[in-house]
Amino acid sequence: MRTLFFAALALLLTSSPAFTAEWAQAPQTTPEEPSEAVMPALPEGWITVEGTYSKFYGPFDDTPALVRLSEHADKSIPAIAGKLQTSALPILHIYVVDSNKDFVTLQPGAPPHWADATAWPQHRLIFLRAQSLRSGVARPQKQVLDHEITHVLLGQVFGSSPIPHWLQEGLAQWFAGEVTPEVTRQIARGSWGKGLIPLEQLRRSFPKDPMRAQLAYAESADVIGFIATEYGEATLTELVKRTARGEPLESIIEDLTGDSLQHLDQRWRSRLEGSWLSLEVFTSDTFLFTLASGALVIGYIGVRIRNRRRLRQWEKREQLENLMWPPLASEQPEDPKKKGALWPPWSQ
């Protein structure tokens, strides 16, 4: 029973959608075109589908998917570039890989083992897992592509200048349409216990702990959504432009919003912590399942205790009755050694 109880408790504390970050930072070089050393040789049987702003590479059998993705990229690349106000539209090289081995070996560096896709902004390279390699609960492939396109275009805007990590990931999720109610639920699950992570701590990197890292991604998406909703999406464009020029983030935020970065962080946090967010974890299916499991365990233990207590009461009552009314001789079992009797009867 203790095993069942602790298993249910562990399920509550650890359950959440699988943590999947989508990109890996490339080496800090800025070639006009990806060098031959970086561009991988195409495996046998692969084809190239050229679009206006992209070149897609993948297996011949995936031609319909490559064409669909290329058509989508021809729309999303200029759309996202317009929001970021990039000075030029580069050609993006996008590999749609249908084997785990190729996903690792084709890239200019080792990708995270959990990545659904990776972006190498300074080389303008994107690697996507083919649909056959993706789980049934993965996000739409076009949405993942938009996420990676944003990373590459941000890399073109910032060049070798550092990008605040929460700004990088928040913008990628915002332009990919990933800021949904699920983000709020992720914040609810991740913040239970240690609370929300201050933005200042998310400037250079995200936590290594998977649960806290997932919270960092959700926070980044939500704070960008908060800024866009409160001050307009044009504020994001100015934020990117001025940050890329090397202006201090604190002064940019104050000029654009009228708030200091610290006060903006507090306003955003209070908006979440003062809402129904804190109750979200208590209404989740996982929590209700765990609560029900705990109730069953407690109920079972209670029944066992009551049954044992009742048995002890019956034994005491029987002992008392035997003292008051000893059994008659005719009720005593015969000695099995006498008269060849068999006892008990079912042993024959």
N, C-alpha and C positions, 0 to 999 in steps of 0.2 A: 504493500500500500504506500509506503514512503517513496518507493521508486516511482509509482504513478503520480504522486503529488508533486515531487520535484521535477518530473518530466513535464508536467503541465505548467509549472512555474517557469521552467526554462523556455518553453514554447512562447510564453507571453513576453519574456524579456528579449528574446532573440528574433522573433518573427517579424518580418518586414519584407517587402519586395527585394529581390536580390540587388545588391549594390553593383551598378555598372557605370563607371565613368566612361566617357566616350572618346577621349583624345589623349594623345601623348605629345609633349612638346618636342619639337625637332631641334637639331643643333642650330646655333645662332649664326647662320650664314644667309646672305641675301643674293643669290644668283639671279640674273635676268631670266634664265631658263634653267630648269633642273638639269644638272650635269649628267653625263652618261654614267658616271660612277654611282649616282643616286637612282637614276631611272632603272628599274629592274628589267631584265630580259623577260619577254613574255613566254609563259609556258607553252608547250606544244598544244595546238588546237584552240588557242585564244585568238580573239579578233579585236579590232578597234572600231568604236563608234564615235565619230566626231560630231560635236555640236558647235554652237556659236561661241560658247565660253568654256567649253570643257572637252576633254577626250576621255572616253570610258574604255576600259580594257577588261575583258572577261572571257569565259569559255563560250565557244560557239553555241552550245546548247542553251545558254542564257541570253541569247540575242534579244528576244522580246523584252526581257527585263532591262537590259542595257539601253535599249531604245527608249523605254518609258522613263528611266532615270535621266537619260540625256535630255529628253524633252522637258522634264521637270527642272533640271539644272539650268536650262536656257532661260527659264522664267525666274527662278529663285536667286540665281547669282546676281543679276542686275538689280533685283528688288532689294536684297540685303545690302548690296554695295551702295545703293542709293540712300538707305537709312544710315549707313556708316559714313557716307560721303567720301568714298575712296576716290583717289585721283584717277585711277585707271582700272580697267577690268582685265585681270590676268586670265590666262588659260589654265584651268585646273585639270590635273591629271588624276583620274579616279579609277581605282582598281576594285573590281567586284570579285571576291575570291571565294572559290567553292570548296576549299579544303583547309583544315587547320594548319597543316604543314606549310602550304603556300602563304597563308596569312602571316605566318611568322617569318619565313625566309625571304619573301619579296620586299619586305620593308627595310629602310636604311638603318634601322635600329630595332632592338627587341621591344615588341609591344607588350603592354600588360596582359597577363593571361586571361583576364576577365573582360577585356575590351570587346565591344560589339563592333566598333569602328575606331580608326585612329586618324589624326590629321597631323601633317608635318608642314606647318604654315610657311616656313621660310623656303621650302622646296615646292610649295603648292601641290603637295601630294595628299591624297585621301585614300584610305583602304577600308572597304566595307566588306563585311561578311555577306556572302550570298544568302538568299532566303533559305536555302536548304540547310545552312549551318546555324540558323537562328531559332530560338525557342518560340513556342506558340504564344508566349506572353510578352515577347519583345515588342517595342514600339514600332510603328510603321517605318519601313525602310526610308521613305522619302523624308520623314521627319528627322531621322538620324542623319541623313545626308545634309539637310539644312543646318543642323547643329554643327557638323564638320565644316561646311562652307563658311559659316560664321567665324569659326576659329581661324581658318586660312585667311579670310579677308581682314580679320583683326590683326593677324600677323603682318599683313601687307601695310596696314595703317601704322602700326607701332614700330615696325622694323625691329631693331635691336633693343628698343626701350622696353622696360619691364611693364607688364600689364597687371594691375591688381587682380588677384586670383578670383575674388568674388565677382568682380566686374566681368572678367573673361567668361566665367561659367554662367553667370546670370544672363548676360547678353545672348550667349549661344542658346540657352534654353528659351529665352524670350522670343527670339527671332524664329526659332523652330516650333513655336506654339506649344511648348511643354509646360507653361505656367498654367496649371489646371488645379481643380480641387484636390487632386492626389498629392500635390506639393504641400498643401496645408496638412493633409493627413500624415505625410512623412515628417513634417515639422513636429506634429503632435507626438508621434511615436518617438522621434529622436530626442525631443526636449524633455521627455519624462525622466526625471532623475537629476541630471546635471544642469538642465536648463539650456536656453539658447546660447549660441556662440557669438560674442561681440564681433562686429565687422572688422575691427582692427586686427583681430587674430586671424582673419581669413584673407589678409592682404597678400601674404607671400606664399602660403600653402594651406592645404586642408589637413585635418587630423588623419592619422594613420588608422585609427580604430574604425572599422567599417560602419558601425552605427553612427558615430559622430561625423564621419566623412559624408554619409548619406544626408545627415542633417545639414552639413555645410552646403551641399549642392542645392538642397531644397531652400535653405535660407537665401542663397545667392539668387535663385530664380524669383523668390518672393519679394526681395528688396528691390530688384529691378522692376518687377511688376508694380510695386508700390510707388516708385519714383515716376514711372510712366503714367500711372493712373492719377497721381496727385499733381504732377507738373507738366504732363504731356510727353509724347514720345520724342518730340524734338529735343527735349532736355537730354535724352540719352545720346543723341547725335553730338550735342555740344560737349557732353561729358567725355565721350570718346575722343573728339578732336582735341580738346584742351589737355586731356591726360596724356595723349600721344605726343603733344608738344613739350611735355615735361613739366607742366605747371603743377604745383602742389595740390593734391587731391582735396585737402581740407578747404582751401580757398575756392576751388572750383565748385564744390558742393555748396558753400555759403553763397557764392554769387548766383548760382542757378536756382537755389531753393529758398534762400534767406535763412537757412538753418546751418549750424555747424554740423560736421560729420557726426560728432558725438550725440548732438541733440536729435539729428535725423535718425540715428541708430536707436535712440531711446524712444522716439515717437513710433518707429516701426515695431520695436519690441513690445511697447505698451499696447499697440493696436492688436497684436497677436495674443499677448498674455492676458489682456483684459476682455477677450472675446470668449466664445465657447470652445476655443482651442484646447484648454486644459481638460475639457470633458471628453474630447475626441477619443482618447485612448480607452476611456471607460465604456464607450459605445461600440468599440470595434468588435468584429466577429471573434478575433483571437482572444480578447479579454473575456468576452461572454462565454466562450468555450472553456477557457481556463477556470472562470468562476464556477461554471456548471460542473467541471471536473472536480474542483475542490469541494463543491457541495456534495457530490456523489461520494467522494472519499470520506468526508466528515460524517455523512449520513450512514455509510457502511460501518464505520467505526462505532457510531452510536448504537446501531442495531446489535453489533457484536457485544458491546458492553451490557446492553439491556438483556440480551439472551443469556449471557453468563450469570448475570445477577439473578435472573429468573430460575436458572438451573440450580444455583446455590440455595435459593429459597425452597425449591422442591425437595432437594436432598435433605435439608434440615427438617422439613415437614415430615418426610418419610421416616427419618431417624426418630423423630418424636412419636410418630404413630406406632413404630415398632416397639418403642419402650412402653407405650401405654397398652398396646394390644399385640402381644407376640403372636406370630403365625402358628396355626394349629399343626399338629403332627402330620395330619393328612395332607397338608399343603407343602411339606418339606419334600424335596426331590429325593428319590431313592438313591441309595449308594450304587453306582454303576457296577461295582464288583459283585453285588449280590444278585442271585438268580439270573446271571447272564444278561442283565439289563444293558441296553445301549443308551448312552446319554452324551450329548443331546441327540434327538431322534434323527436329525439330518446328516449325522456323521456316518451312517451305514452305506 
